[in-house]
C-alpha cells in the first residue's frame, strides 16, 4: 500500500529519502522541481491548504503555497529541489534531496 509521507516545514530535510513506488511525498514548502529522474519521480503540484466551509465551499488563506507534492512512479533514483519560505517576503531556502525509489 502506498504511503503519504509528510515532511513538515519545521523539519530538517535529509540529504536522501528512501521510498517505495506509489508513495507520495508532501513537503511543507512553497515550491519545488525535479532536477534529475523525471521518469522515477513526478511533481504532482504546488498547493495551498484549504478547509471546507459550512456551505461546501473550499476556503484557503491568502499567501504563498504551503505544500509541494511528489510521487514515486517507478524504481530508480531522482534528485529534487524543495523551496521553503515566502517567495514574496524573503529569500527562499533551496534544498536538494536525493530520492531512492524501491519496490
N, C-alpha and C positions, 0 to 999 in steps of 0.2 A: 504494500500500500504506500502510495506517495505521501510525503510529509510537507506541511507548510512550516518552514524554518524561519522563525522571526529573529532578526538581528536588530535590536533596538538602537536608537540614535545615541544613547549614552554608553553603549558597549564598545570596548576596544575591538577593532577589526583584526582578525587573524590574517597572517600572510597567505595561508592556504585553507580552503574549505573542502572537506570530503563529503560528497553527497551521492544519492542514488538517482538513477533515471526516473524522471517523473516528479522529483522533489521541486518545490517552489521556494525560492529564497526571497524573503520580504525584508529588505533593508530599510531602516529608518533613515531615509536620505532624500535629498531634493533632486537627485538625478543620477544618471549612470549610463554607461555604454560598454559594449563588448570590444575589447582590444584584439583578442585572438580567440579562435574557436567558435565561430558563428554557427557551425553545424552541431556543436556539442551543447551550447547554452543559447537560449533565446531571451531577449529582453521583452517581457510582457507589457511593461508600461511604467510610466512615472505618474503616480496618482496622489490625490489628496483624500484623506479620510473624510467620511461623512456619516451622518446618522439619519434615521428615518423619523420624520415628524409625525405628529398625530394624524395629519391628513394624508399621509402616504407619500409625501414629497421628500426627496433626499435633501439634507442640509449639510453644507460644508463651510468651514471658515475661510475667510479671505486670507491669502498669504501664499507662500511657496508650497510646492508639493511636499508631502510628508513621507511617502513610501515609494520605493523603486523595487519592482518585482522581476526576477529572472527565473527561468525554468530550465532544469537539466533535461535535455532532449535525448541524448544518446551517450554511450560510453566514450570517454575521451578526456581531454584537458582543454581548459579555456583560461583566459585572463580577462578580468573585467576591471572597470574603474567605477567606483562609487563616489558620488559627490555629496558632501554633507554641508549644511549651513544654509543660510538665507542668501540666495544669489543676488538679491537687490540691496542688501544691507551691509554685507562684509565680503571679504574674500573667502569663497568656499574652500573647504578642505577636500582634497582629492586623495583617494586611497586605491591602490592596485591590489587585487586579490586573485590568486590562482585558484581555479576550481577544478577539482578532480572528480569525475563522474564515474561511478561503478554500477554494477548490476544491483 
